[in-house]
Amino acid sequence: MAILAPAAPRAKVEHAGPAMRIVIPSVYSWLVVPGLIAWLGFWVIIGSQAIGLTGEREFLDGWKLEIGFWAIVWAYAGVMVFYQIAWSLAGTETIEVSPGSLRYRRSVGGIGWWREYALADVNRLRTHEGGPPGTNSEIGQGPRIYFDYGAKTVKFGHGIDLAEAHQLVTEICRHYPRLCNPEH
């Protein structure tokens, strides 16, 4: 029987002097993404046919408020499913740690915004094994890396395994040990 090779990390870690950059690609599911694409196609077809019905005078009488509400819900659901497809295909999480700050960006196809945290106020960088059922935001799992920032817990590392999250936290702590000290 052949011995399996250890799994390669999905995240890319780069060092530039005292700063480090971690890029975590999104998770692509061969079952979920095609299903979402098919669902979105049907959703657009059904929605466009329903919107076509609104042009008929007798259909509109007394239904304007309900149709308006339905159109908003229809559009919102379509946008959310499109975003999930785009995230699965081209999403990344980027974490940059430098002597003065920790920056986090969740982007799709390079479009996203940075959140910057003062490194002096970042505490208890740690991994997280998961929460109660229903709290996971990604396919199969939620964020794996947490840190405290004042009275808030910041979470990132969607889609990586717990073992890789431990490796990333260890690497960050090796360069910035104060982040991992629970006393601060």
DAZIRA-V21452 format. One record per pair of residues at least 12 apart in sequence whose C-alpha atoms are under 7 Angstrom apart, sorted by the first residue. I is the first residue (numbers start at 1). J is the second residue. Records with the same first field share a line. If there is no record, write none. Layout:
I=J / J
This chain:
9=164
10=24 / 25
11=23 / 24 / 25
12=24
18=98 / 99
19=97 / 98 / 99
20=96 / 97 / 98
21=95 / 96 / 97
22=94 / 95 / 96
23=92 / 93 / 94 / 95
24=92 / 93 / 94
25=91 / 92 / 93
26=87 / 88 / 91 / 92 / 159
27=88 / 159
28=88 / 89
33=85
36=81 / 85
40=78 / 81
86=108
87=108
90=108 / 109
91=107 / 108 / 109
92=106 / 107 / 108
93=105 / 106 / 107
94=106
100=118 / 119
101=116 / 117 / 118 / 119
102=116 / 117 / 118 / 119
103=115 / 116 / 117
104=116
121=149 / 150
122=147 / 148 / 149 / 179
123=147 / 148 / 149 / 179 / 180 / 182 / 184
124=147 / 148 / 179 / 180 / 181 / 182
125=146 / 147 / 179 / 180
126=145 / 146 / 147 / 169 / 180
127=144 / 145 / 146 / 165 / 166
128=144 / 145 / 146
129=144 / 162
130=142
138=158 / 159
141=159
142=158 / 159
143=155 / 156 / 157 / 158
144=156 / 157 / 158 / 162 / 165
145=157 / 165
